[in-house]
Amino acid sequence: MPNLTLDTLQQTIIDDVRRALAEDVGSGDITASLIPADRLATATILTREAATLCGTAWADEVFRQVDPAITAQWLVKDGEQMQPDQVFCKLSGPARGLLTAERSAMNFIQTLSATATRSQYFASLVEGTSVRLLDTRKTLPGLRMAQKYAVTCGGCHNHRIGLFDAFLIKENHIAACGGIAEAIAQARSMAPGKPVEVEVESLDEMQQALSAGADIIMLDELSHDDMREAVAQTAGRASLEASGGITEKTLRSVAETGVDFISIGTLTKDIKAVDLSMRLAM
């Protein structure tokens, strides 16, 4: 379960920004055209609340695509903490470009910083344990890669990217294939190099998945006692992932059962945009 890095996301960032500007700017920013084309300006971006910064590469790409003459000086890096009313970016360049780029750049930063901030908070809840918190596919449409990168900035980790890079065999897949062993056998035959994960709802099903050679076994809404028993029975022969119904109140106790991973959709789907402000000066 590798984490995404900016080096692997360059084309994604370009494409994300291109789509964002197409929907926002369209045929042109008619309001910015009121300003003389040669007028220069400076600007600062600040946060009105504590947050973990993320999205600087997306903002840089917004400025580049709108007007390459815009320069950005980041005073905080992705993954670093910001305090209320802290200026974290200084901008300079053509006033038209700064105003046209403002909303798209801020949208990326406020959304990805929100994801990183929530991830950092949840990571802090399991600090001192060996568990790794994983994101899910419950992401904003079109921003999956960006949000998954933001999760890593908050100190959590990536699950599979989509339906293509790993098997996750759930109840309906098992029923359609004729059983846990049959589903795993078919997965191994179809794509020998892909990780095979199986979702189970009981210790009996866990044993079936273990005997059939699953790489990862997802324990779906098992009790804490059953999770601890699963850890003992597995004894390292497969990785164990807890999932389903886990909240910030129960997260620590689940982590302390000894499972390897906890997947939790709230990292990406239950976010509130960070409150940011951009101030322009001529």
C-alpha positions in Angstrom: 0.0 0.0 0.0 2.4 2.7 -1.2 1.8 6.4 -0.5 1.5 8.8 -3.3 4.1 11.5 -3.7 4.3 14.7 -5.8 6.8 13.0 -8.1 4.1 10.5 -9.1 1.3 13.1 -9.4 2.7 15.7 -11.9 0.3 14.9 -14.7 -2.6 14.5 -12.3 -2.0 18.0 -10.9 -1.9 19.5 -14.4 -5.1 17.8 -15.4 -6.9 18.7 -12.1 -6.0 22.3 -12.5 -7.0 22.4 -16.2 -10.5 21.1 -15.3 -10.8 23.5 -12.5 -9.9 26.5 -14.6 -12.2 25.4 -17.4 -15.2 25.4 -15.2 -14.3 28.6 -13.4 -12.7 30.8 -16.0 -14.4 29.4 -19.1 -14.1 31.8 -22.0 -12.4 34.5 -19.8 -12.6 36.4 -16.5 -14.7 39.4 -17.5 -14.4 41.1 -14.1 -10.6 41.0 -14.1 -10.6 42.5 -17.5 -11.7 45.8 -15.9 -8.1 46.1 -14.5 -5.4 47.4 -16.8 -3.3 44.5 -18.2 0.0 46.0 -17.1 -1.0 46.6 -13.4 1.1 44.7 -10.9 0.1 43.6 -7.4 1.1 41.6 -4.4 -1.1 39.4 -2.3 -0.9 37.2 0.9 -2.9 34.1 1.7 -3.6 33.4 5.4 -5.6 30.8 7.3 -8.3 31.9 9.8 -8.0 28.6 11.7 -5.5 26.0 12.8 -4.8 23.5 10.0 -2.3 21.2 8.3 -1.3 22.7 5.0 -1.7 20.7 1.8 -2.2 21.6 -1.9 0.7 24.0 -2.7 1.6 22.1 -5.9 -2.0 22.5 -7.1 -2.0 26.2 -6.3 1.3 26.7 -8.0 -0.1 25.0 -11.1 -3.1 27.3 -11.0 -0.9 30.3 -11.0 1.3 28.9 -13.8 -1.6 28.1 -16.1 -3.4 31.4 -15.4 -0.2 33.6 -15.8 3.4 32.3 -15.6 4.4 35.8 -14.5 2.9 35.1 -11.1 5.4 34.1 -8.4 4.5 32.4 -5.1 6.6 32.2 -2.0 5.4 29.5 0.4 6.2 30.2 4.1 4.8 26.8 5.1 5.3 23.4 3.5 2.7 20.7 2.8 2.2 18.6 6.0 3.2 21.5 8.3 0.9 23.1 10.9 -0.6 26.5 10.6 -2.0 28.7 13.3 -5.0 31.1 13.1 -4.3 34.3 11.1 -0.9 33.0 9.9 0.2 34.1 6.5 1.5 31.1 4.7 2.0 32.3 1.1 3.1 35.6 -0.5 2.3 36.3 -4.2 3.3 38.9 -6.7 2.5 39.4 -10.4 -0.1 40.9 -12.8 -3.2 41.9 -10.8 -5.5 40.3 -13.4 -3.9 37.0 -13.1 -3.8 37.0 -9.3 -7.6 37.7 -9.2 -8.4 35.2 -11.8 -6.4 32.5 -10.1 -7.6 33.2 -6.6 -10.7 31.0 -6.3 -9.3 27.9 -8.0 -6.1 28.1 -6.0 -7.9 28.6 -2.8 -10.4 25.8 -3.5 -7.6 23.3 -3.9 -5.8 24.5 -0.7 -8.9 24.6 1.5 -10.1 21.2 0.4 -6.7 19.4 0.5 -5.7 21.1 3.8 -9.0 20.0 5.3 -8.2 16.4 4.3 -4.7 16.6 5.7 -5.9 18.3 8.9 -8.5 15.6 9.5 -6.0 12.9 8.8 -3.5 14.4 11.2 -6.1 14.5 13.9 -7.0 10.8 13.4 -3.3 9.9 13.3 -2.8 11.6 16.6 -5.5 9.4 18.2 -3.5 6.2 17.5 -0.1 7.6 18.3 2.1 5.1 20.1 0.4 2.1 18.5 1.7 0.1 15.5 -1.5 0.4 13.4 -1.5 2.3 10.1 -4.6 4.3 9.3 -5.8 3.9 5.6 -8.0 6.0 3.5 -10.8 4.5 1.3 -12.4 5.2 -2.1 -14.8 7.6 -0.5 -13.3 10.6 -2.1 -14.5 13.7 -4.0 -15.2 12.7 -7.7 -12.2 13.8 -9.8 -10.0 14.6 -6.8 -9.1 11.1 -5.6 -5.4 11.3 -6.2 -5.2 14.7 -4.7 -7.1 13.7 -1.6 -5.1 10.5 -1.2 -1.9 12.6 -1.3 -3.4 14.9 1.3 -4.0 11.9 3.6 -0.3 11.2 3.5 0.5 14.8 4.4 -1.6 14.3 7.5 0.4 11.2 8.6 -2.0 8.5 7.4 -1.6 6.0 4.5 -3.2 5.1 1.2 -5.3 2.0 0.6 -5.8 0.9 -3.1 -6.2 3.7 -5.5 -9.2 2.3 -7.4 -10.8 -0.9 -8.5 -7.8 -1.8 -10.8 -4.7 -2.1 -8.5 -5.7 -4.7 -5.9 -8.4 -7.3 -5.3 -10.9 -6.5 -2.5 -13.3 -9.5 -2.4 -16.5 -8.7 -0.5 -19.6 -10.6 0.4 -21.3 -10.2 -3.1 -18.1 -11.2 -4.9 -17.8 -14.3 -2.7 -21.4 -15.3 -3.4 -21.0 -14.8 -7.1 -17.8 -16.8 -7.2 -19.1 -19.7 -5.1 -17.1 -19.2 -1.9 -14.0 -17.5 -0.4 -11.5 -20.1 -1.6 -12.9 -20.1 -5.1 -12.8 -16.3 -5.3 -9.2 -16.2 -4.1 -8.2 -18.9 -6.5 -9.7 -17.0 -9.4 -8.0 -13.8 -8.4 -4.6 -15.6 -8.2 -5.2 -17.1 -11.6 -6.3 -13.9 -13.3 -3.6 -11.5 -11.9 -0.9 -13.3 -10.0 0.9 -10.1 -9.0 -2.0 -8.2 -7.5 -2.6 -8.1 -3.8 -5.7 -10.1 -2.7 -7.8 -8.8 0.2 -10.9 -10.5 1.5 -13.6 -9.0 3.6 -14.9 -11.3 6.3 -17.7 -11.0 8.9 -16.7 -13.8 11.3 -13.7 -15.7 12.6 -14.8 -18.8 10.6 -14.7 -16.8 7.4 -11.3 -15.4 8.5 -10.0 -18.9 8.7 -11.3 -19.7 5.3 -9.6 -16.7 3.8 -6.4 -17.5 5.7 -6.3 -21.1 4.5 -6.9 -19.9 0.9 -3.9 -17.6 1.1 -5.3 -14.1 1.3 -2.7 -11.4 1.6 -4.9 -9.1 3.7 -8.1 -10.0 5.6 -10.5 -7.2 6.3 -12.4 -7.7 9.6 -15.8 -6.1 8.9 -17.5 -4.9 12.1 -16.1 -7.6 14.3 -16.1 -7.1 18.1 -12.9 -6.1 19.8 -12.7 -9.5 21.4 -13.0 -11.2 17.9 -10.3 -8.8 16.5 -7.9 -9.8 19.3 -8.7 -13.5 18.6 -8.1 -12.9 14.9 -4.7 -11.4 15.6 -3.8 -14.5 17.7 -5.1 -17.0 15.1 -3.5 -15.3 12.2 -0.1 -15.0 13.9 1.3 -12.9 11.0 0.3 -15.2 8.2 -1.8 -12.4 6.7 -2.2 -8.7 7.4 -5.4 -7.8 9.3 -7.4 -4.7 8.5 -10.3 -3.5 10.7 -13.2 -1.7 9.0 -16.8 -0.6 9.5 -18.4 1.4 12.2 -15.2 2.8 13.6 -15.4 6.3 15.0 -12.9 8.6 16.7 -14.3 7.3 20.0 -13.5 3.7 19.2 -10.4 4.2 17.0 -7.8 3.8 19.8 -9.4 0.7 21.3 -9.5 -0.9 17.8 -5.9 0.0 17.2 -4.9 -1.7 20.5 -6.4 -5.0 19.4 -3.2 -5.5 17.4 -4.6 -5.3 13.9 -2.2 -4.0 11.2 -4.5 -1.5 9.5 -7.7 0.4 10.1 -9.5 1.8 7.0 -11.7 4.7 7.7 -13.7 6.8 5.1 -14.0 9.8 7.3 -10.5 10.9 6.4 -11.7 12.0 3.0 -15.5 12.3 3.0 -16.3 14.1 6.3 -14.2 17.2 5.8 -14.9 20.9 6.3 -13.0 23.3 4.1 -10.3 25.3 5.9 -11.2 29.0 6.2 -8.7 30.9 4.1 -8.4 34.5 2.9 -6.4 36.2 0.1 -5.6 39.9 0.5 -4.5 41.9 -2.5 -2.4 45.0 -2.5 -1.5 47.3 -5.4 
